[in-house]
Amino acid sequence: MKKKKLHMKRGTLIVSKIIGVIAVLLLIFFIGYNITLDKFKSVGYSKDAAINIIKLTKINYAFDNPNNKTLDRAFSDTANYKEKNLDKYKNIKYVNHKDLISNINALLKKGYTVHDINLIISHGSNDDVKDFIKHDKIQYVEEFFDYPYAKIKNYDRYNNLMNDTGDDEETTICKVNMDVDKENYKDYVTVTDRSKYVLANKHHYLGPKYRPKLVKVSSKYLINPKEDVKGTNEAVSYAIKMIEAAKKDGLNLLINSGYRSFKDQQEVYDTYKNLYGEEYCLKYVMLPGFSEHQTGYSFDFGSGTNNIFKNSEEYKWLIRNSYKYGFIYRYLKSKEDITGVRAEAWHFRYVGVKASKVIDAEELSFEEYYAKYLDN
């Protein structure tokens, strides 16, 4: 007896074919979609950005603007993306801020130009920008923010100090960034840096536990050979090189004092306080923890032939040559309003040759150098 052949019903066959076609089309779409995503990746767009680019039909726009991180963030941030701002986004330099796109939108709404926004967002953190947006629109953003070391969080302080002193923008920025506009010894920064760039002054506090690694200075380089004078190894090494160089020029340059601990500075302060009173000390003597001598990078120099160092040939030589050995004339008369310390002819600070050459060439105080080149 012959078996009957089973045949699919016509309707079922058609459905199967349709499903097959759909499956093939989906496969083709899937492959094409992933190829498209890979193409976006090759020109600097993330997967999230690429998906939204396709939805927004901005494929050609994206490929015409490859490797644009701000555009990538804009397309990825679907909650804040605004079509009307698209051409603005592409011309704004990327910074890695959490709320970059919403901040840009808010600044554009306030009437800031792309140029203004580039200045604003490059001069502060995400939170700094958000706080700045609350401020009334500023007409001349570049007044302060053309300077790369200006900070948007300090804008009001810049304005207030410049109005009070009449200083130029650059001087004002340096003073405010170094907290010169604040009361001495109040609201200070606690310092942990132990490098040759450490800053100690009336606004930067070392504290009682701050102690660098120290080496002893050989007695032959001291005004008083019986003194126990120390400094950091690098500072002592270069001080000796400088003294030997001065000796070759027929001069007798020597070290008078170096490192002072927190306790040592307290004793110095108390001695002067007993002799001259509190008001005198606050003006002329550093409180313990704020003295640069505690860093181990500062020395008071003297002359082996002249008791008044400022009148000595050694002093004149140091003014001309100290930068070659990484030292700077720390407390100049012309910089007293920035350093907060009266001029001291004998006090020189080691900062390394790279920094000392810049400070010498640009005639800066260490505070100004710190504000311009180190305080990032």
PENOR-V90522 format. One line per field, one symbol per residue. psi: psi as a letter, one per 20 degrees, with the letter a starting at -180 (. if undefined). burial: I if it has 16 or more other ideal C-beta (glycine too) atoms within 10 Angstrom, else O. A space follows every 50 residues. Layout:
psi=???
burial=???
This chain:
psi=ppqppppqqgghggggggggggggggggggghghggghgghikjprgggg ghgghilkghgghimqkohggggghhmhhipoghjghgghjpppqmpgkg ghggghhghijqrggghhggiikrrghgghhhhiqqppgnhighjiphjq phijghhgggghhhhjqrgggggggghjkhirppjqlrpppipjrijppp ajjophrhioorpqqqpqhijqgoiiqnprrqggggghggggghhhhhjk qmprpgrdpprggghgggghghghgirgggghhippqpiiphhihjjqqp qrpiiphnhhjqhhghggghihhijjqqognqgijhighjpqpohioqpp jqhghhgggghilqrhgggghhihm.
burial=OOOOOOOOOOOOOOOOOOOOOOOOOOOOOOOOOOOOIOOIOOOOIIOOII IIIIOOOIOOOIOOIOOIIIIIIIIIIOOIIOOOIIOIIIOIOOIOIOII IIIIIIIIOOOIOIOIIIIIIIIIOOOIIIOIIOOOOIOOIOIIIOIOII IIOIIOIIOOIIOOOOIOIIIIIIIIIIIIIOOIOOOIOOIOOIOIIIII IIIIIIOOOIOIOIIOIOOOIIIOOOOOIIIIOIIIOIIIOIIOOIOOOO IIIIIIIIIIIIOOIIOIIOOOOOOOOOOOIOOOIIIIIIIIIIIIIIII IIIOOOOOIOOIIIIOIIOOOIIOIIIIIIIIOOIOOIIIIOOIIIIIII IIOOIIOIIIOOOIIIIIIIIIIIOO
